[in-house]
Amino acid sequence: MPAETTSHSFEQLTPDFLMDAVESQGYRCDCRILTLNSYENRVYQIGIEDEEPLIAKFYRPERWTDAQILEEHDFTLELAAQELPVVAPLRNASKETLHQYQSFRFSLSPCKGGHSPELDNLEHLLIIGRLLSRIHLFGASRPFRDRPILDSHSFGHECVTFIAEKFIPIEYRESYQSLTHDLLQQIDERFATLESVQNIRVHGDCHNGNMLWRDGAPHFVDFDDARMAPAIQDLWMLLSGSEDQQRRQFDKILEGYHQFYDFNFAELQLIEPLRTLRMIHYSAWLARRWDDPAFPRTFPWFNSIQYWGEHILELREQMAALQEPALHL
């Protein structure tokens, strides 16, 4: 691990620093640098002389251990070896994928173009389902050793404690704590009753912003949140609209999915619990990163009285959603 740095040390990533880091791996930059949309880490498209540009990803200090990052790299490289459309990191002459430059760890990967898939296009969902089933088939072959499990403790209880102690305005604290206590109690009970659900290696953040559609298929990028979780974690974020629309979407996803991997229908009961955990975790993520100057600039609406009032309202809606029957196919 690098020496301890503050969470806003990304300000050290000047153009000269970026080019020096990339050139430490034997490339020669042509001074073209494009900042890409990333806040947890910092990601740049770096021009390379007489070659295609590269994507340089600089990891947030202290978030992942070296072993956890390398486990993500190995997973994507193994998926690529199975001829799955994932963007994996490049190896250097020493076969390394994780590099160090001064206090930063970074990786390099090929630059791939494309656009977000059309999630209202059922044929797109069919293809996505087919490819995700192959990823999950391989992901179920063995567990991660170093990467965490998606559970209500880390995505729920820890987040609520942090928010209640350090961020929530005092006028909302009691209602927030009471509401999240009831939500997490229900979520814990739901997970406890589903003993047949298996945790496998998954992408972890499989929304359409992490897929690049080209050549008639999605190319999966950014496995930074890869972890052990139920397969449904990579599927529920593909759904939108009314219940009937979601049912048609999921039917089409499963039409492709079942070609390579069996879906456990009990996992449908985890869609709303996982959605609730994501909402709680997202607020805590913003709060934990608030001393990074990029966050107040990018999310100016966060941490206002209005934000917390709306957040509590959304969580109350999730309480109602948890009482509803699971999506029926």
N, C-alpha and C positions, 0 to 999 in steps of 0.2 A: 504494500500500500504506500502511496505517496505521503510526504509529510503533511501534517494537518494544515488545512487552509480554510479560510472563511468561505461561506456558501456563495458569496458574490465574487469569488476570485476569478470568475469568467471574464471580468473586465481586463485581465491580463492578456486575453486572446486578441492581440492586435494583428493586423495583416502580416507584419514582419514575423511575429511569433508563429503564426499559422504556417507560413511558408517555410520557416526554419524547421518546424516540427516535421512537415511532410518531406522536406528534402533530407532529413536525417535518415529516411528510409530509402534513399537512393534515387528519388525522383527529382526532376527539375521543374519548378513552378514557372508559369508564364504570367504571374501577377493578377490573373483573373480570379476573384473570390466572390462567391455568392452565398449570403447567409440564408440558410433554410429554416423552415418553421419548426423550431424545437426549443423547449424551455427547461425540461428536466436535465438534459445534456445540451451541448452546443454542437450543431451540425453545419458543415459548410461544403459547398461545391468548389473544388480547387482545380484551376486550370493547370494542365501539365503540357510542357513543350512537346510538340509533335506526337501527342497521344490524346486519347479521350480523357476528359476530366475525371477526377476521383471525388468520392464523398469521404470527408474526414469527420469523424465523430469523437468529440472530446467529452469524456465522462465526468459527471459531477463528482467531485471529491467526496469520499466517505459514504457514498450511497451503496455501492456493491464492492465486495472484496474481489481481488484478482481471480480467485477460484470461481466465483459466481459469474463474472464476465466471461471467463474462458469456457465455462460450461454452456453459456448461451451461444458462444461462437461455435463450439463443437457441435451443438444441436443443429444450427443452421447449415454448417458445412456437411453434416451427415444427411440432412434433408436434400441439399443440393446434389449430393452424390447419388441420391435416389431419383434424380432428374425431376425433382419438384421445383416449381418456380418461386424460389426464395432468393433474396439478395443476401449473400453471405460475405463475411469479411475476407480480405485478401491476405495471403501468407507472404511474408518476406523471404529473403534468401535463406534465413535460418528456420523457416517454417513457422514463424511466430505470427500471431494475429493481434496481440495486444502489445502496444508500444508505449514507451515512456519518453517524455521530453520535459526536462526540468520537473516541475511538480505535477504535471498532467499525464494521465493515461489517455491514449487515443487508439482508434482503429481506422483502417482505410478499406473502402469497398468500391466496387465499380459503380459508375453513374448510370442509372437506368431511367428512361423516360416512361411516360404513361399518364393516365388520368384515373380518377376514382371510378370504380365500377358503379353501374346504375342499379341500385338495390331495389328499384321498382320494376326492373327487367327480370322476369322469371327465368329466362335462359341464363342470364348472368348468375343468378342464385343457384341454378342447377350446376353450373361449372364450379362455382365457389364451394358448394357442398361436396362435390366429387373430390376436389383437391384437399379440402380440410379433412375429409375422411382418411386420405392417404397420410396426411401429416399426423393425425391422431393414431392411426394404425402403428406408425413408427414411434410416436410419442408414448404409446402404451407398452412398448417393448421393454422398457426399463425406466426407472425413476431418475429424477434429478437427485444428486447427492448434496449439493451445496445451495441450490436455489430454494426459496421458501414455498410454502403451501398457501394458497389463497383461502383464508379462513376468516371467521367473524372476529377473532381476537385481533389480528393485525389490521384488517380492513374496517373493523367496527369499533370494538371496545377501546383499543388504544387511541383511535382517532377521536372518539367522543371525549375521553379523558383529557386529551391535549386541548381540544377546542374549549371545553368547559372551564379548564383551569386558566387558559392564557388568551382566549380570543373572544368568546361570545359576550356581547354586552350584558351587563348585570340584569337589565330588565327582561332579557330573554333566557337567562341561564336556567332558571327553574323549569320552565316549560320545555326547553331543549333537553335537559337531563331526563325529565320524566318521559318525554316522548321517545327519545333514543333508547332508554331503558326498556320500554315496552316493545319497541321494534326489535332490538337485539335479542330479547327473550324469545320472541316468536321465531326469529331467524335461527337461533341456537336450537330450538326445539325442532324446527324443520330439518336442519342438517342431521340432528341426532336420530330422527326417524328414518332417514334414507340410508340405511346401512349398505344397500346394494350399489350405491354410487361409488365409482372408482375415480381416484385422482390420477391423472396422467400428465405428461408434459404437453403444455399447450402454448400457443402464441401469447395469450393473456390479455391482449389489447386489440382484438381483431375487429376494428371498425373500418369503414371504407377509406378513411384517411391513411390507413396503413396497408392499403392495397393499391398497386399501380396496374391499371388495365391496359394491356397492349397485346397484339398478336392473338386476340381472341381469348385471353385468359388473364386472371389476376396474378400479379407478382407480389408476394408477401414481403413486407419490409418491417424493420424496427421490432426485433424480438426482445427489446430491452425489458419488457415486463413478463417475459416467459417464466413460468412457474408451474408447480403442480396444482391442478384444479380439475373439476369435472369438465367433460367435453363441452357441455352446454355453455361454458364461459366464452368459447370462441364462436358460438352460434347466435346467442340471444341479441347481440348488438347489431345483427343483420336485419332485425325485424323492426317494422314501423307501421303506423297507421292503426286502423280499427282492428278489432279482434278477428273479423272475417279476413281482412287483408293479411294479418300476421299468420293466420292459419294457412292461407294459400301460399304465402312466402315460405313457411316452414315445410309444408308438404313438398314444395319444389326443391328446397335444400336437401331434405331427406331422400328424395328420389335419386339425387346424385350421391349423397352420403352413404347410402346403403350399398353402393356398388363395391365398397372396400372395407367398411367398418360398420359394426352394429351400434345403433343408438339405443341407449337405455332410456325408455320413455319416462321413468321415474324422475329423470333430471328436469323434466318440464316444470316440476314443482319448485325448482330452484331459480327460475327466471326472475321473479320479483324479489326474492331475497338477495340475489346477486346484483340486481339493479339498485336496491336500497343500499347495499354495502358500497357500491361504486359512488353513489351520491355522497354518502358520509365521508368516504375516503377522499373524494375530490376536494371537498371543503378543507379537510385537514391538510391535504397536499399543498393547497394554496397558502394556508396559514404557515406551514412549516418552511415555505420558500419565501416568505414575505420580506426577509432581509436581503434577498437577491434583487437588485434594482430593476431587473427586467420584469419582475412580477407586478409591482405597483404601476409600471408604465403600461403593461399589456392588459392587466385585469383591474382597471381603476374602480370598477363597480364593486369589487370584493371588500369585505370587512366594513361595510356601512350598515347602519340601522336597517335600511331597506333590504339589503342583501339577506341579513339574518332572518328578518321577518318572512321573506319569500322562501328562504331555505326551509324554515320550520313548516310553512304551508305545504311545500312539496313533500316533506317527510310525512305530514299528516295524510296526504293523498296516497303515499306508499303504504301507510297503515291500512287504509281501505283496500288497496290493491292486494295486500297480503291475505285479506279475508276472502277474496274472490277465488273461485275454482281455477286450477291451473289451465293453461292453454290446452284445448282439446282438439286433437287431430283426427 
